[in-house]
Amino acid sequence: MNLSLRPWLASGAPYIWLNAGAVSISLIMVVGLIALIAVRGLAHFWPADVLAFEYLQQDGSLTHIIGEIVDQESTTESHITHHADQDAARTFRRYLIKTGNRDHLGLDFRWVDQSGMQERHYPDELMVVERREWGNLYGYLAGIKMDGQDISSKENHWTQLQQLIDHSGEIFDEIRHIEKHRIGAINYQMEELRIRKKGLILKGDNDPDKHQQITEQRNNLQEQYNDLTVQLKSLYQSLNQYSFIARIADGKELTVPLSRVVRAYRPNSMSVFQKIRFYFIKLWEFVSDEPREANTEGGIFPAIFGTVLMVMIMAVIVTPFGVVAAVYLHEYAKQGVMTRIIRIAVNNLAGVPSIVYGVFGLGFFVYFLGGSIDQLFFPEKLPAPTFGTPGLMWASITLAILTVPVVIVATEEGLSRVPRAIREGSLALGATKAETLWRTVLPMTASAMITGLILAIARAAGEVAPLMLVGVVKLAPTLPLDANYPFLHLDRKFMHLGFHIYDVGFQSPNVEAARPLVYATALLLVLIIIILNLTAIRIRNRLREKYRAAEQH
Amino acid sequence: MSELTSRPSLLPDFNAPAAVSYRRWRGIKDRAARHLMALGGISVLIAIILIAFYLLYVVLPMFRPAHIEVLVQYDLPGNPEESTVYYAIEEQHEIGLRASESGDLYFFKTAEGTLIKSVNLFEAHQDDITAFSAGDPTQGLLAFATGKGTVLLVQHRYRVTYPNDVRLITPAVEYPLENKPVVMDVNKNPIRLIAAQAEDNQVSIAAAVADVIIRLSTFSKETSLISDETTVQRVDATITMENPVIKMVMDIEQRELYVADNRGNISYFDISNKTAPRLVQKVHAVPDGTVITSLEFLAGGISILVGDSRGTITQWFPVRDQENNYTLQNIRNFRSLKAPVVTMAPDYSRKGFTAIDKQGYIGIYHTTAHRTVKKQRISEEPLTFVAVDPRGNAMLVEDSSQQLQFWQVENEHPEISWRSIWGKVWYESRQQPEYIWQSSSASNDFEPKFSLTPLAFGTLKAALYAMLFSIPLAILGAIYTAYFMNARMRAYVKPTIEMMGALPTVILGFLAGLWLAPFIEKNLPGVLMLMLLLPVTMLISAYLWQFLPKRMRQYIPEGWEAAILIPIILLAGVAAIALGRPVENLFFAGNMPLWLTNVVGINFDQRNSLVVGIAMGFAVIPTIFSISEDAIYGVPKQLTTGSLALGATPWQTMMGVVLLTASPGIFSAIMIGFGRAVGETMIVVMATGNTAIMDMNIFQGFRALSANIAVEMPESEVSSTHYRILFLAGLVLFAATFLFNTIAEIVRQRLRTKYSNL
């Protein structure tokens, strides 16, 4: 063996390997990042076993802890205390336990030192209760009450509890339907009437008939509202009837009204099959439900809905303008210095920071255009702004401007790939330029346009910074699309997946509890964007092959 | 043949009316399409240009000079025989106040000069008035001193009501102490000079009862909790000066007293202890031979303005040194007036003021910006009085011909100048000139600190660390992928890395802030070791590779090195992190960030530039990688084959031929990557602490321009200075990235033509 380094260095092999290493690191980073999000995001919905153990605290006392292990690390004393004293370098392992019962303990999570953990149990009877407020409850079922009376049947009070939870869940859904949809609709109509009345006054229209009509309608609505409140009252009564008693880790017994319970389950006694079923139920809840508890629990449906709707409106705006601009640039404009400059400018705009578009959108669309629209068309709503405040329409238009270069570039590329022969053939047969474009060139460019559109959508779906200025909110009370005329409310603010990640991850009061949901949201967003991009890449590849074939014939 | 031609054609007749009109219709459609396309295309392009111009349109008003315009001129309201001592305007600038030397208060309509109300304060007392002063304008306090050693304090107040939905402002006079002069000098010496302030429940009066003797009295009101009775406590003190006093001002909180004497000295007294005033410092404020002609507080009661007989106005405030001692320092000078300064009127809530001089010039200034917003000669006669309204929209000017002019002032953004945005500025209560960004505060008379320098610094710092991380990885990776990598692997690798670029940055920022930052804090030695270990591991694996049995090496063809390295790098990573723990315990007392702070003295933030560098590097790698890969891959094959045929190794060919040819492309890739790093927002918002510090320390955070916009824009008031300066930040980002991208694009286009020529 020749161990001399010189020929090896001279061959250039080490440098090539270093270069290869750079690729490997990049690949590891991409794949690792997606894997990290996927693992953390998907693991959240799995019903983990609940642990019960005695814990020897630092002051020497024993305490009983119930909870799920959510994280573990090996660390040193100094990392925790931030003091450089003698014990600082003592290394130990610790676990993060989700103990729940925030109303009782003050915190959801607790770090425990491995050395202090005594014998661990996984009792079958341990239950986890998901509540509408205060997060999860961990404990044992100790009884069921109706109007304060103990009604638990000793043998199968767990089944009894499940039935009662299902029952109260139905009532709760009904209440929510009434409060949100029916009363919401009444409130909406009342507001419309108020504005109509104000509009009449502003116009100086004193026609008593019109005013009378409004008053009648208002009284009518008020009656409906009163009926609904009566109905709600009885529903609430039957909802608040039941409660159950839970014995928590320190032996205390808590009474929990069933109206606050989403579901209760006993993970330690569930079979793998049951757990899988539970997993998918939770996953479905995540994508289809509304958020609870300042977005840290529940689902993200409004955010998905808002993102999709915003992107769709944006697509409707950006496609015609992008395509028309590209066709003009490529087919009609005289090629020269000017078109070169314009091309450079369009290319550059793709590189202008998105926040700049946000600033422009806020200043020009929201305050300038929106303010003027309000003055002209909605004077009766002033001083409350209609379009003079960030909202869905301005967000869509801002993102349309942001992504228009993407569509222009992609369409132009598609146009330049259409073989000259096809164009000339069409013209030679007597077609006008417009006909040539419409009948032959544009259909051949369709997939390029779609590629551009998909890339634009992918970019828009992931963009957050400009939206923070032009329309996104952390919690929108109503969706921008509902059953109230005119159904699509372009002036409303909306929720957005990307902003949801930022808001819940960084502005939430309970970041630790919200973190798994943020990972799950991030995973969803990444999946959407990867799928969109892969589709665009596939379309583009197919397109290239098609043209290669067309050119060869 | 003739039979053939005469046979009716299958095609419709070319000149048939239907065909003609159809052709015409098609022609119309064609032209319509052409115009429509042109219209659509050009409007999109105009929209694009509009962005730049709209940003400019919002930014420009900040740099415009103030505009003043005289609305009306009238005779002095009230008795013109009595000379004026003071003017004031209320907030809506509908009503003006003129105080005269005999103690008459005339409230008048500013629009026409008609009197609405007059109050004679001294009707009952019959004393002659020897001195007058006004307190802080926000309190509306006026102090009249008499020849018998007494002082009367009044406040002018305005009540706004809306009878029949029309605004009605009613002026009123109140007495902070009681409707009776207080005795300042028991010997009944005439008071020569006075300064007074009233705020909350405390009133202080300083009165010069002789050339060199100042009596200081403080009245504190206390309301008894039980009986609702108010008792007033009085504390007295006396100050003796060396030289005769000519000007005297007290701050609104009644802690400081500044006294100017006839030799051009200013004595700075600490009067926070009301029984024992302390002379802190005496400074010679103007050169010999110059007289102090005006002395005023700037809004907020920290700075004083000294106007002198040369027309120069100097700003002073106490500066704290290392030993916590305050010394009065000359901060900045305004020299635009050439004649003696007559008087100055400070703005109510801004750090600006208006000055008038003996030649009829008026000057509007702002101290923070060190800017003369306006200078104009408005009268041939010397000007005698000036007053501004609380919002800075109007002013009253009296000249020596007993005419009062009512002016409209447009002065929305005096606090902005090139220097206050980019240069070091000496802000009030700071020890030296600094770059500070601090746009808002709870306090009303807060001095906004609009220096974009620390933000631009933060942006560049972020971009720099991101480039340090991404350039080696992206360019080395591009070289390998374009030139050495197996084609089959390339088909997967390139889209995968390009996919990195499509990942939303909010996700990168979230991971950087919530996962990477704590991870690095916990495993700092491991992470640092990893950076050293990785290249070493690669080289060792490369070295060992050649000693593997030939059969094994043949099993994996050339161009798959990157795949082989993946498990090795993963192992090295795990090893480095695992090793990090014992290393940290052994050398860094179990906590390296703490050790850095305590022993080395380098501050460590959890969300620091290293985290941002990695996260933003991640976002930039695909951009640089993709463009430089294209450039390298596009190098014409005849060049490389030629080089190889002449006996160069692949690596020599790479370095000598390929890289050289592709270098403009790589340069433009770096430029575009830099542009992306500069404008990136979500990563810097989420992965740094967002504190605007100027420090290159990799373990500390920063505040970037883009993050600053995202955080502050939603809260800024439309058309305020803050709003416009955020637009300026946006414009700076726009211009910077546009510049980088244009350079890159031009370089790239040149390269493309070069390749096609080769």
Interface residues (C-beta under 8 A of the other chain):
Chain A: M1 L5 W8 A10 S11 G12 A13 P14 Y15 I16 W17 L18 N19 A20 G21 A22 V23 S24 I25 S26 L27 I28 M29 V30 V31 L33 L36 I37 E73 S74 T75 T76 E77 S78 H79 H82 H83 A84 A88 A89 R90 T91 P320 F321 G322 V324 A325 A326 V327 Y328 L329 E331 Y332 A333 R340 I342 I344 A345 V346 N347 N348 L349 G351 V352 P353 S354 I355 V356 Y357 G358 V359 F360 L362 G363 F364 Y367 I401 V404 I408 T432 K433 A434 E435 L437 W438 A458 R459 A461 G462 E463 V464 A465 M468 L469 G498 F499 I501 Y502 G505 F506 V511 R515 V518 A522 L525 V526 I529 I530 N533 I537
Chain B: R26 G27 K29 D30 A32 A33 R34 L36 M37 A38 G40 G41 I42 S43 V44 L45 A47 I48 I49 L50 I51 Y54 L55 V58 P472 L473 A474 I475 L476 G477 I479 Y480 T481 F484 M485 V493 P495 T496 I497 M499 M500 A502 L503 P504 T505 V506 I507 L508 G509 F510 L511 G513 L514 W515 E521 K522 L534 P535 M538 L539 S541 A542 Y543 W545 Q546 F547 E561 A562 A563 I564 L565 I566 I569 L570 R581 E584 N585 A589 G590 N591 L594 W595 N598 F618 I621 F625 T649 P650 W651 Q652 M654 I672 G675 R676 V678 G679 E680 T681 M682 V685 M686 S706 I709 A710 M713 P714 V718 L726 F727 G730 L733 F734 T737 F738 F740 N741 T742 E745 I746 Q749
